[in-house]
Amino acid sequence: MSVNLRRAKKSDLKEILEIEKESFKEPWSMEGFLYELNLPEEIGISYVAEVDEKVAGYIFLHIFDEGIHIVNIAVRKDMRRQGIGTLLLKKAEEIAKNKHIPLLVLEVRENNLPAISLYKKHGFFVLRKIEGYYSDGENALLMVKEVKRT
């Protein structure tokens, strides 16, 4: 399987929304994704992973001096466990290294064990629990990864 990573664009939104809806209890809206795609590059960057010209996954990042916040990442259900999430996380780390940003941070539902396992496998650790983070009252884990410069 050949995976191509490239910058996300508005024409990807139909497929991104399909993945979003199958992946999350509280999916982002079209307007939320449009907002992200319109952010200046120094504030927000987004990528899609393509397999056979089909969007297989995506990652949306916010850039800060101290860290890159992974605000959204998902992979199409039928394409999970094939390394696509890993490629997207590695892209975020590459961006952090290139911008000399020392941390990657994200929030994840406390019960999303597959995602937590993936993040831990890639060097993220739980910094703390955030009580009632999601609108349905579920807790989040704030996870962090230190980005080492090479």
Secondary structure as UniProt FT lines:
FT   STRAND          3..7
FT   HELIX           10..12
FT   HELIX           13..23
FT   HELIX           30..37
FT   TURN            41..43
FT   STRAND          44..51
FT   TURN            52..53
FT   STRAND          54..63
FT   STRAND          67..75
FT   HELIX           77..79
FT   TURN            80..81
FT   HELIX           84..98
FT   TURN            99..100
FT   STRAND          103..109
FT   TURN            110..111
FT   HELIX           113..121
FT   TURN            122..123
FT   STRAND          125..130
FT   TURN            131..132
FT   TURN            135..136
FT   STRAND          140..146
//
